[in-house]
Amino acid sequence: MRIPTKEELRTWIAENPGLTAKRDIAKAFGIKGAARIDLKRLLKELEQEGVVERRRRSFRDADKLPPVSILQVQAPDAAGDLFAIPLEWQGDGTPPRVLLQAKEGDIALGEGDRILARVAEVRDADHAYEGRLIRRIGTNPRRILGIFRKATEGGRIVPIDKGADAEWRVAAGATLDAQDGELVEAEQAGLRARMGLPQARIVERLGDPSAPKAVSLIAIHQHGIPDAFPDDAIAEADQARPAPLGSREDLRDLPIVTIDPADARDHDDAVLAQADDDPGNPGGYVVWVAIADVAHYVRPGSALDREARRRGNSTYFPDRVVPMLPDRLSGDLCSLHEGVARPCLAVRMQIDAEGNKIRHRFARAMMKSRASLSYEEVQAARDGQPNERCVELLEPVINPLYAAYAAVTRARAKRQPLDLDLPERRIELSPEGKVTSVAFRERLDAHRLIEEFMILANVAAAEELNRLRRPLLFRVHEEPSPEKLAALREVAEASGFTLAKGQVLQTRHINNLLAQAQNTEFDELLNITALRSMTQAYYNAENFGHFGLALKNYAHFTSPIRRYADLIVHRALIAGHGWGDDGLAPAEIERLDETAKHISDTERRSMAAERDTTDRYLASYLSERVGNEFEGRISGVVRFGLFVKLTETGADGLIPVRSLGREYFQYDAQTQTLRGERSGMRLGVGQRVTVRLAEAVPVTGGLVLELLSVDDKDIPRGPQGRRGTGGPRKPGAGRAKADKTKRKVERRRRG
């Protein structure tokens, strides 16, 4: 394998300030085994040369300039290099200089320009940081996604947006050498003329419209997800400044930490647990949950607020994120970066030795994260393998978190929320956007720990606002309908299990059913069927409880960077406690019902776009394996066929009923089965199957499968080698086919 050069290492570290631990660098360059020794040597040399600075096991320093900063461009130096200085320097001494590293397609910058840039610290004789342009402040050119059509001079872009009313003209020097028929992303060039086509310049070539790199962009446009911020929203974000301490409670001395995925760019929640010294709470804990104070920057009725509400939430794809808020907020001012003072809404919760919350207190505060940790390194530290970052945090921070989590799990066991075993898949992409692997995410106690503390904080928020008698948006999850419950009970009984009947359904009844099926051949069947019986959660100004979590009061409070519902709850808390003039406004209260419906719809829109994108990526990944055999489970039954979830990838494919053979299959909607009229063969949800991949269509995400066996029993072949038991597919089908053939022959003869 090839070892990168020092310059390649330096460039990568500058471009990826959040992924600069040695293991991240090794993964990025595909360095394994003994080659890691050479990487370690190169990094050591770079450190000695002053190019990078080692901090614990990370070659960066997050305590100074934030990773996303506003800079002012200076005049070029004698060598022609372009430098900038930060406009919000809070350190001692002279503001550091930032060397701007231009890349192909960047706009030309001049002295005095104010820009938003992603920066990484380096150690050089004449500058302390290197920066990459995100955009020039005050400019927000319109973005276009479309098919490039080449012409003699330049060409045109045909937008893929359904509502697009015009093509865009591309000058000869602005095509980026795009080829005819390629999918491209472009931005408006200059002011729109009154006459003629508007002009654009291509900023990225995405190649074949059916290629992997185009998948998420197409989904964004097909589902109408807003992905370009209005100029006034961008201007407001650019003008935002770090919040002062003011009357906020000062929590900066608390050893609070963020725990997120290793590649997270924003951090909106931080946690801390400590043994409670209150003699009235023996064996109890104090748990702090601090959440970014987005409400300070996104005021009711502002341009940022209008756009955040319109989007409703952030949308996540394997290769990109469409954020609810601009970079300046989501990646900087509202992100709880390590070592940087950030405003927050915090809740201090006391829990007893059995994990029950006995009291809570909310505060509008200022905090400073002690460390930005990943789930994996926290879990490794807990398991006895702490890295250099976690050694000093193990006893004062990490171990108390797990101790408090152990108590909370005892309370959870008594409450018995719905306990479905549904692994989440992770799609790994190459830099070109091609799927390199599909795996199921490992569920660590570190993940569960954060989830439980976030649930605890969400409950506290709902209870607090009920106490204050303030309007809010609840997160509602209603119990299954009688029809879906009856279907679940029927599947359970057919599998030899029982589901409580004749009493008010509770989650513990479903958990008991799942426990009966655990480690049996019906395990997956019951989990899938139970999931399908559930209603979809939504937002509502009225409280109908959360069935799945077995909670009476529940609201979303912990993710205001990516969910508008949480911002509403923050504003309600601010208004209820009199913490400022940026609380929930009367006009917002009047339209809470409308807002609840709107953001419930945007959430479903995002879920559909994310699902379509995943399906297309999986179809692209599997398209090279057409003809291969796979194991799976029947996950759905409809009149026209069977849906099968493949065990290896979690991909869903269709077995058309016509491919099951020539016999007629009767569909039973109540039992969710297909039954062969002649053979009596029953096909239902949860059965183990072996299938052959017959077709994979990346453009649509569709997979067509052929059934080979069910529960290890081969499907018999019918006439002409087709699978099935023979016989007409439906009454009269044989005669109809014969008549059709006869008519074809007669037409040919007449011709």
C-alpha positions in Angstrom: 0.0 0.0 0.0 1.1 3.6 -0.7 2.2 5.8 2.2 1.1 9.4 1.7 3.6 12.2 1.4 4.0 14.9 4.1 2.2 17.4 1.9 -0.8 15.0 1.4 -0.9 14.5 5.2 -0.8 18.2 5.9 -3.5 18.9 3.3 -5.8 16.2 4.7 -5.3 17.4 8.3 -6.2 21.0 7.2 -9.3 19.9 5.4 -10.6 17.6 8.0 -10.2 19.3 11.4 -12.6 17.0 13.1 -11.0 13.7 12.0 -7.3 14.1 12.8 -6.6 11.3 15.3 -4.0 8.9 14.0 -6.6 6.2 13.5 -8.7 8.6 11.4 -5.7 9.5 9.2 -4.8 5.8 8.8 -8.4 5.0 7.7 -8.5 7.9 5.3 -5.4 6.7 3.4 -6.2 3.0 3.8 -3.1 2.3 6.0 -3.2 -1.0 7.8 -0.9 -3.3 9.8 2.9 -2.6 9.8 2.4 0.4 7.6 1.0 2.3 10.6 4.6 2.5 11.9 5.6 4.6 8.8 2.6 6.8 9.3 3.5 7.4 12.9 7.1 8.3 11.9 5.8 10.8 9.3 3.4 12.4 11.8 6.3 12.7 14.3 8.5 14.4 11.7 5.7 16.8 10.8 5.3 17.6 14.5 9.0 18.2 14.9 9.0 20.4 11.8 6.2 22.5 13.4 3.7 21.7 10.6 1.2 20.1 13.0 0.9 20.1 16.7 0.2 17.0 18.7 -2.6 17.3 21.3 -3.2 14.0 23.2 -3.8 11.7 20.2 -5.1 14.4 17.9 -3.0 16.5 15.6 -5.0 19.7 16.1 -5.9 22.2 18.8 -9.6 23.0 19.1 -9.2 25.5 22.0 -8.4 28.5 19.8 -10.2 29.4 16.6 -13.5 27.5 16.1 -13.4 25.0 13.1 -15.7 27.4 11.2 -14.7 31.0 11.5 -15.5 34.4 10.0 -12.3 35.9 8.5 -11.3 39.1 6.8 -9.0 38.7 3.7 -5.8 40.8 3.7 -3.8 41.9 0.7 -1.6 39.3 -1.0 2.0 39.1 0.2 5.1 39.4 -2.0 4.8 35.7 -2.8 1.2 36.1 -3.9 -0.2 34.1 -0.9 -3.5 35.2 0.5 -3.9 35.5 4.2 -6.8 36.4 6.5 -7.4 37.3 10.1 -10.3 36.2 12.3 -12.9 38.9 13.1 -13.9 37.2 16.4 -10.6 36.5 18.1 -11.1 36.1 21.8 -7.6 35.0 22.8 -4.7 37.0 24.2 -2.3 38.8 22.0 -2.4 39.4 18.3 -5.0 37.6 16.2 -3.5 34.6 14.4 -3.0 34.7 10.6 -4.8 32.2 8.4 -3.3 31.1 5.1 -6.1 30.6 2.6 -5.8 27.4 0.6 -7.7 27.8 -2.7 -9.1 24.9 -4.5 -10.4 24.6 -8.1 -13.7 26.4 -8.5 -13.2 28.8 -5.6 -14.3 32.4 -6.3 -11.5 35.0 -6.5 -11.0 36.9 -3.2 -9.7 40.4 -2.6 -8.5 42.5 0.3 -11.3 43.4 2.7 -13.6 40.5 1.7 -15.2 38.8 4.7 -15.5 35.0 4.3 -16.8 32.0 6.2 -14.0 29.4 6.3 -13.2 26.0 7.7 -9.9 26.4 9.5 -7.3 24.0 11.0 -4.3 24.9 13.1 -0.8 24.3 11.8 2.6 25.4 13.1 4.4 27.6 10.6 6.8 30.5 10.7 4.3 33.1 9.5 0.8 31.7 10.1 -1.0 29.6 12.7 -3.9 28.3 10.7 -4.8 27.2 7.2 -8.3 27.8 5.9 -10.6 26.6 3.2 -13.3 28.9 1.8 -16.9 27.9 2.5 -18.3 31.1 0.9 -17.9 34.8 0.8 -20.2 36.6 3.3 -22.9 38.6 1.8 -23.1 36.3 -1.3 -25.5 33.4 -1.6 -25.6 32.4 -5.3 -28.5 30.3 -6.4 -27.5 26.6 -6.9 -28.7 24.5 -9.8 -28.7 20.8 -10.3 -29.2 19.6 -13.8 -28.1 17.8 -17.0 -25.4 19.5 -19.0 -25.9 19.8 -22.8 -22.7 20.7 -24.6 -22.7 23.3 -27.4 -20.1 24.8 -29.7 -19.4 27.5 -27.1 -20.1 26.4 -23.6 -23.5 24.8 -23.2 -26.7 24.7 -21.3 -28.0 23.1 -18.1 -31.4 21.5 -18.1 -32.5 21.6 -14.4 -33.9 18.3 -12.9 -36.3 20.3 -10.7 -39.9 19.5 -11.8 -40.9 23.2 -11.4 -37.9 24.7 -13.2 -39.0 27.2 -15.8 -35.9 27.8 -17.7 -32.5 26.4 -18.8 -29.3 28.0 -17.8 -26.5 29.1 -20.2 -22.9 28.2 -19.4 -20.1 30.2 -20.9 -17.2 28.3 -22.5 -14.8 29.1 -19.7 -17.3 28.0 -16.9 -18.0 24.4 -17.9 -15.3 22.7 -15.8 -14.9 20.5 -18.9 -18.2 18.8 -18.3 -19.3 16.3 -20.9 -22.7 16.1 -22.7 -25.3 14.3 -20.6 -23.4 14.6 -17.3 -25.2 15.6 -14.1 -23.7 18.8 -12.8 -24.1 21.2 -9.9 -23.8 24.9 -10.8 -24.4 28.3 -9.3 -25.7 31.5 -10.8 -23.1 33.6 -12.4 -23.7 37.4 -12.2 -27.0 39.1 -12.2 -29.9 37.7 -14.0 -30.5 39.5 -17.3 -33.9 40.6 -18.3 -33.6 39.0 -21.7 -32.2 35.6 -22.6 -31.2 32.7 -20.5 -29.7 33.2 -17.0 -26.0 32.4 -16.7 -24.4 29.8 -14.5 -21.0 28.3 -13.8 -20.5 24.7 -13.1 -18.9 24.1 -9.7 -19.0 20.3 -9.6 -19.3 17.5 -12.1 -21.3 14.5 -10.8 -21.0 12.3 -13.9 -23.6 9.8 -14.9 -27.0 10.8 -13.5 -27.4 7.3 -12.3 -24.0 7.2 -10.6 -23.7 6.9 -6.8 -22.5 10.5 -6.3 -25.7 11.8 -7.8 -28.1 9.7 -5.7 -28.7 12.0 -2.7 -28.9 15.2 -4.8 -31.6 13.7 -6.9 -33.5 12.6 -3.8 -33.2 16.2 -2.4 -34.8 17.6 -5.6 -37.4 14.9 -6.1 -38.8 15.3 -2.6 -38.6 19.1 -2.7 -36.3 19.4 0.3 -35.0 23.0 0.5 -31.2 22.9 0.1 -30.3 26.6 -0.5 -30.7 29.2 2.2 -32.3 32.5 1.3 -30.0 35.6 1.2 -31.7 37.2 4.2 -31.2 34.0 6.3 -27.6 33.8 5.4 -27.1 37.5 6.2 -28.6 37.1 9.7 -26.4 34.0 10.3 -23.3 36.0 9.2 -24.1 38.9 11.5 -24.5 36.6 14.6 -21.9 37.0 17.3 -21.0 34.8 20.3 -23.4 35.2 23.2 -22.2 37.0 26.3 -22.4 35.5 29.8 -24.8 38.3 30.9 -27.3 36.9 33.4 -26.7 33.3 32.4 -25.8 30.8 35.1 -22.0 30.1 34.7 -21.4 26.4 34.3 -18.0 26.7 32.6 -16.2 24.9 35.4 -18.3 21.8 35.2 -16.4 18.9 33.5 -19.2 18.4 31.0 -18.5 16.5 27.7 -20.1 15.8 24.3 -20.3 12.2 23.1 -21.1 11.9 19.4 -20.2 9.8 16.3 -16.5 10.1 15.4 -17.3 12.1 12.2 -19.7 14.5 13.8 -19.3 18.2 12.7 -21.8 19.6 15.2 -22.4 18.9 18.9 -25.7 20.1 20.3 -25.9 18.1 23.6 -23.4 17.6 26.5 -23.7 15.4 29.6 -22.2 15.1 33.1 -23.1 12.7 35.9 -21.9 13.0 39.5 -22.7 11.1 42.7 -25.3 13.1 44.6 -24.0 14.5 47.9 -27.5 15.2 49.2 -28.0 13.0 52.3 -31.6 12.7 51.4 -30.7 10.8 48.2 -28.3 8.0 49.2 -26.8 6.2 46.2 -28.3 8.7 43.9 -26.8 10.9 41.1 -27.0 14.3 39.7 -27.2 14.3 35.9 -26.6 17.4 33.8 -27.8 17.7 30.2 -26.8 20.9 28.4 -28.3 21.7 25.0 -27.1 24.4 22.6 -29.1 27.6 23.0 -30.2 28.0 19.4 -33.1 30.2 20.4 -30.6 33.0 21.3 -29.6 33.2 17.6 -32.8 32.2 15.8 -35.5 34.7 16.9 -39.2 34.3 16.3 -40.3 35.8 13.0 -36.7 36.3 11.8 -35.5 35.1 8.3 -33.6 32.3 10.0 -36.7 31.3 11.9 -38.9 31.3 8.8 -36.3 29.1 6.9 -35.8 26.7 9.9 -39.6 26.2 10.2 -39.9 25.7 6.4 -37.3 22.9 6.5 -38.6 21.5 9.8 -35.5 19.4 10.4 -32.1 18.5 9.0 -32.0 15.6 6.5 -29.2 13.1 6.6 -27.8 11.1 3.7 -24.8 8.7 3.6 -22.7 11.4 1.8 -24.2 14.7 2.9 -26.5 16.6 5.2 -29.1 19.2 4.3 -29.0 21.2 7.6 -31.9 23.1 9.2 -29.5 26.0 10.0 -26.6 27.6 8.1 -23.0 26.5 8.7 -22.3 29.6 10.8 -24.8 28.4 13.4 -24.9 24.6 13.0 -21.1 24.1 12.7 -19.9 27.0 14.9 -21.9 29.3 17.2 -24.5 26.7 18.2 -22.1 23.8 18.3 -20.7 22.8 21.7 -17.1 22.6 20.6 -14.4 21.5 23.0 -12.8 24.3 25.1 -15.1 27.0 23.7 -17.6 28.9 25.8 -21.1 28.3 24.4 -24.6 29.4 25.5 -27.0 26.6 26.5 -30.2 25.6 28.1 -29.3 23.1 30.8 -31.3 20.8 33.1 -30.0 19.5 36.4 -31.7 16.2 37.3 -31.5 14.3 40.5 -32.1 10.6 40.2 -32.3 8.1 43.1 -30.4 4.8 43.4 -33.0 3.1 41.3 -32.8 5.6 38.5 -36.1 7.4 39.1 -36.0 11.2 38.5 -37.0 12.8 41.8 -36.5 16.5 40.8 -35.1 18.7 38.1 -34.1 22.3 37.6 -33.6 24.2 34.3 -31.2 27.1 33.7 -30.2 29.3 30.8 -26.5 29.1 31.1 -22.9 29.3 29.7 -20.9 26.1 29.4 -17.5 25.0 28.1 -17.1 21.4 26.9 -14.2 19.6 28.6 -13.8 17.2 25.6 -15.5 16.2 22.3 -15.6 12.4 22.6 -16.7 9.7 20.2 -18.9 6.8 21.3 -16.2 4.3 20.4 -13.4 5.9 22.5 -15.7 6.3 25.5 -16.8 2.7 25.3 -13.1 1.6 24.9 -12.2 3.6 28.0 -15.0 2.0 30.0 -13.9 -1.5 28.8 -10.4 -0.9 30.1 -8.6 0.5 27.0 -8.6 4.3 27.4 -6.7 6.4 24.9 -4.6 9.4 26.0 -7.7 11.7 25.8 -9.8 9.5 28.1 -7.2 8.5 30.7 -7.6 11.7 32.6 -11.4 11.7 32.1 -12.1 8.0 33.1 -12.6 8.5 36.9 -14.1 12.0 37.1 -16.3 11.9 34.0 -16.7 8.5 32.2 -17.2 6.1 35.1 -19.9 8.3 36.8 -21.8 8.5 33.5 -21.9 4.7 33.3 -22.8 4.4 37.0 -25.8 6.8 36.6 -26.7 5.0 33.4 -26.9 1.6 35.3 -29.3 3.2 37.7 -31.5 4.6 34.9 -31.6 1.2 33.2 -33.2 -0.2 36.4 -36.0 2.4 36.2 -36.3 1.7 32.4 -36.7 -2.1 33.2 -39.7 -1.3 35.5 -41.2 1.1 33.0 -40.7 -1.4 30.1 -40.7 0.8 26.9 -41.1 -1.1 23.7 -37.9 -3.2 23.2 -37.7 -4.0 19.5 -34.5 -5.6 18.2 -34.0 -3.7 14.9 -30.4 -3.2 13.9 -29.5 0.0 12.0 -27.4 -0.3 8.9 -24.5 1.9 7.9 -23.5 2.6 4.3 -19.8 3.3 3.8 -18.9 5.3 0.7 -15.7 5.9 -1.2 -14.6 9.5 -1.9 -16.2 9.1 -5.4 -19.5 8.2 -3.8 -19.4 4.5 -4.5 -20.7 2.1 -1.8 -17.7 0.2 -0.4 -19.5 -1.8 2.3 -22.9 -2.2 4.0 -22.8 -3.2 7.7 -25.0 -3.0 10.7 -24.1 -0.4 13.3 -22.8 -1.8 16.5 -24.9 -0.8 19.5 -22.7 0.2 22.3 -23.6 1.0 25.9 -22.2 4.5 25.1 -25.0 4.9 22.6 -27.6 3.7 25.0 -26.2 5.9 27.8 -26.7 9.1 25.8 -30.1 8.0 24.5 -31.4 7.4 28.1 -30.1 10.7 29.4 -31.7 12.5 26.4 -35.0 10.8 27.1 -34.7 11.8 30.8 -34.1 15.5 29.7 -37.0 15.4 27.2 -39.4 14.1 29.9 -38.2 16.9 32.3 -38.8 19.5 29.6 -42.4 18.3 29.1 -43.1 18.1 32.8 -41.6 21.6 33.4 -43.8 23.2 30.8 -46.8 21.4 32.1 -46.0 22.8 35.6 -45.6 26.3 34.1 -48.8 25.8 32.2 -47.1 26.9 29.0 -48.1 25.7 25.5 -45.6 23.4 23.7 -45.3 20.7 21.1 -45.4 17.2 22.5 -43.9 14.2 20.8 -46.9 11.8 20.5 -46.9 8.1 19.8 -50.3 6.5 20.0 -51.0 2.8 20.7 -51.7 0.5 17.7 -55.1 0.4 16.1 -57.4 -2.5 17.0 -57.0 -3.8 13.4 -53.2 -3.8 13.5 -53.2 -5.3 17.0 -55.5 -8.1 15.8 -53.1 -8.9 13.0 -50.1 -9.0 15.4 -52.1 -11.3 17.7 -52.9 -13.6 14.8 -49.3 -13.9 13.7 -48.3 -14.5 17.3 -50.8 -17.3 17.7 -49.9 -18.9 14.4 -46.3 -19.0 15.6 -47.3 -20.7 18.9 -47.2 -17.6 21.2 -49.7 -15.5 23.0 -50.4 -11.8 23.2 -52.5 -10.6 26.1 -56.1 -10.0 25.2 -59.1 -8.3 26.8 -57.1 -5.7 28.7 -55.6 -2.3 28.0 -52.5 -2.9 25.9 -49.2 -1.9 27.4 -45.7 -2.1 26.0 -44.8 -4.8 28.5 -47.4 -7.1 26.8 -45.6 -6.7 23.5 -42.2 -7.1 25.2 -43.4 -10.4 26.8 -44.4 -11.6 23.3 -40.9 -10.7 21.9 -39.3 -12.4 24.9 -41.2 -15.6 24.1 -39.9 -15.5 20.6 -36.3 -14.6 21.4 -33.7 -17.1 20.0 -36.4 -19.0 18.2 -37.0 -19.2 14.4 -39.9 -16.7 14.9 -37.7 -14.0 16.5 -37.4 -11.8 13.5 -40.9 -12.4 12.4 -42.4 -11.1 15.6 -40.1 -8.1 15.7 -41.0 -7.1 12.1 -44.7 -7.7 12.7 -44.6 -5.7 16.0 -42.9 -2.8 14.2 -45.5 -2.9 11.4 -48.3 -2.7 14.0 -47.0 0.6 15.5 -48.4 3.9 14.5 -46.0 6.7 13.4 -44.9 9.2 16.0 -45.8 12.9 15.3 -45.9 16.3 16.9 -49.0 17.8 18.5 -49.9 20.7 20.8 -52.1 18.3 22.8 -50.6 15.5 24.9 -51.6 12.0 24.0 -48.6 10.3 25.6 -45.8 8.3 24.1 -46.8 4.6 23.8 -43.5 3.2 22.6 -41.5 4.8 25.4 -44.3 4.1 28.0 -44.3 7.8 29.0 -47.1 10.1 29.8 -45.2 13.4 29.1 -42.7 13.6 26.4 -41.3 16.5 24.3 -38.3 17.0 22.1 -35.8 19.3 23.8 -32.3 17.9 23.0 -31.7 18.6 19.3 -32.6 22.2 18.4 -29.8 22.4 15.8 -31.6 19.8 13.7 -35.3 19.8 14.8 -37.6 22.8 14.8 -39.8 21.1 17.4 -37.0 21.4 19.9 -36.6 25.1 19.2 -40.3 25.6 20.0 -39.8 23.8 23.4 -36.7 25.9 24.1 -38.7 29.1 23.5 -41.5 27.9 25.7 -39.0 27.3 28.5 -37.5 30.8 28.0 -40.9 32.4 28.1 -42.1 30.4 31.0 -39.0 31.3 33.1 -38.8 34.9 31.9 -35.2 34.5 30.6 -35.5 37.0 27.8 -37.4 38.5 24.9 -36.7 35.5 22.6 -39.3 33.1 24.1 -42.3 31.7 22.4 -44.2 34.6 20.8 -48.0 34.9 20.9 -48.2 34.5 17.1 -46.3 31.2 17.3 -48.7 30.0 20.0 -51.7 30.8 17.8 -50.4 28.5 15.0 -48.9 25.7 17.1 -51.4 23.2 15.6 -50.3 24.3 12.1 -46.6 24.1 13.0 -47.1 20.6 14.5 -48.7 19.3 11.3 -46.1 21.0 9.1 -43.0 19.7 10.9 -44.6 16.2 11.1 -44.9 16.3 7.3 -41.3 17.6 6.8 -40.1 14.7 9.0 -41.9 12.2 6.9 -40.5 13.9 3.7 -37.0 13.6 5.0 -37.5 9.9 6.0 -38.8 9.2 2.5 -35.9 10.9 0.8 -33.4 9.1 3.1 -35.1 5.8 2.5 -35.1 6.3 -1.3 -31.4 7.3 -1.3 -30.5 4.2 0.8 -32.4 2.0 -1.6 -30.6 3.5 -4.6 -27.2 3.1 -3.0 -28.0 -0.5 -2.1 -29.2 -1.3 -5.6 -26.1 0.2 -7.0 -24.0 -1.9 -4.6 -25.8 -5.1 -5.5 -26.0 -4.5 -9.2 -22.6 -6.2 -9.6 -24.0 -9.3 -7.9 -27.0 -10.0 -10.1 -27.4 -13.8 -10.3 -26.0 -14.4 -6.8 -28.0 -16.1 -4.1 -28.9 -14.4 -0.8 -30.6 -15.3 2.5 -33.4 -13.2 3.8 -36.8 -13.0 5.5 -40.2 -12.2 4.1 -40.9 -8.7 5.4 -44.2 -7.9 3.7 -46.9 -9.6 1.7 -49.1 -7.8 -0.9 -51.4 -9.0 -3.6 -48.7 -8.6 -6.3 -45.9 -10.4 -4.5 -43.5 -10.7 -1.5 -41.1 -8.2 0.0 -37.9 -9.7 1.3 -35.3 -8.1 3.6 -31.8 -9.5 2.7 -29.9 -10.6 5.8 -26.5 -9.4 4.6 -27.3 -5.8 3.7 -30.8 -5.1 5.0 -31.9 -4.3 1.5 -35.5 -4.8 0.5 -36.4 -6.6 -2.8 -39.6 -7.8 -4.4 -40.5 -11.3 -5.5 -43.3 -10.7 -8.1 -46.2 -13.2 -7.6 -46.0 -14.0 -11.3 -42.5 -15.5 -10.7 -43.8 -17.9 -8.2 -45.1 -20.3 -10.9 -48.2 -20.8 -12.9 -50.6 -21.7 -10.1 -52.9 -19.1 -8.7 -52.0 -17.6 -5.3 -54.7 -16.3 -3.1 -53.9 -13.2 -1.0 -55.2 -13.0 2.6 -54.9 -9.5 3.9 -55.7 -10.4 7.5 -53.0 -13.1 7.9 -50.6 -11.3 5.5 -50.1 -14.5 3.5 -50.2 -15.8 -0.1 -51.5 -19.4 -0.5 -51.0 -21.5 -3.6 -54.4 -22.8 -4.8 -53.1 -26.2 -5.9 -50.1 -26.8 -3.7 -51.5 -25.2 -0.6 -48.1 -23.6 0.0 -48.3 -20.6 2.4 -45.9 -17.7 2.2 -46.0 -15.2 5.1 -44.1 -12.5 6.9 -41.0 -13.7 8.8 -40.4 -16.9 6.9 -36.7 -17.6 6.0 -36.1 -17.6 2.3 -33.2 -18.1 -0.1 -33.5 -15.9 -3.2 -31.6 -15.2 -6.4 -31.1 -11.5 -7.3 -32.7 -11.2 -10.8 -32.4 -7.5 -11.3 -31.0 -4.4 -9.6 -31.9 -0.9 -10.9 -29.8 1.8 -9.2 -31.9 4.7 -10.8 -35.1 3.5 -9.0 -33.5 1.6 -6.2 -35.6 -1.5 -7.1 -34.5 -5.1 -6.5 -36.3 -8.0 -8.2 -35.7 -11.4 -6.6 -36.5 -15.0 -7.5 -37.6 -17.4 -4.8 -35.5 -20.5 -4.4 -36.5 -22.0 -1.0 -38.7 -21.3 2.0 -37.6 -22.4 5.5 -34.9 -24.6 3.8 -37.4 -26.3 1.5 -36.8 -26.0 -2.2 -39.6 -24.5 -4.3 -40.5 -27.2 -6.9 -40.1 -26.4 -10.6 -43.1 -26.2 -12.7 -43.4 -26.7 -16.5 -40.7 -25.3 -18.7 -38.3 -25.0 -15.7 -40.3 -22.3 -14.0 -40.7 -22.5 -10.2 -44.1 -23.5 -9.0 -46.5 -26.4 -9.2 -47.9 -26.0 -12.6 -51.4 -25.3 -13.7 -52.9 -22.1 -14.9 -52.2 -19.0 -12.8 -55.9 -18.2 -12.7 -59.1 -19.6 -14.2 -59.1 -19.3 -18.0 -55.5 -18.1 -18.1 -54.4 -21.0 -20.2 -57.1 -20.6 -22.8 -56.6 -16.8 -22.9 -52.9 -17.3 -23.5 -53.6 -19.8 -26.3 -56.0 -17.4 -28.0 -53.5 -14.6 -27.8 -50.8 -16.8 -29.4 -53.2 -17.8 -32.2 -54.0 -14.1 -33.0 -50.3 -13.3 -33.2 -49.7 -16.2 -35.6 -52.7 -15.1 -37.8 -51.3 -11.5 -37.9 -47.9 -12.7 -39.0 -49.5 -14.8 -41.8 -51.6 -11.8 -43.1 -48.4 -9.7 -43.0 
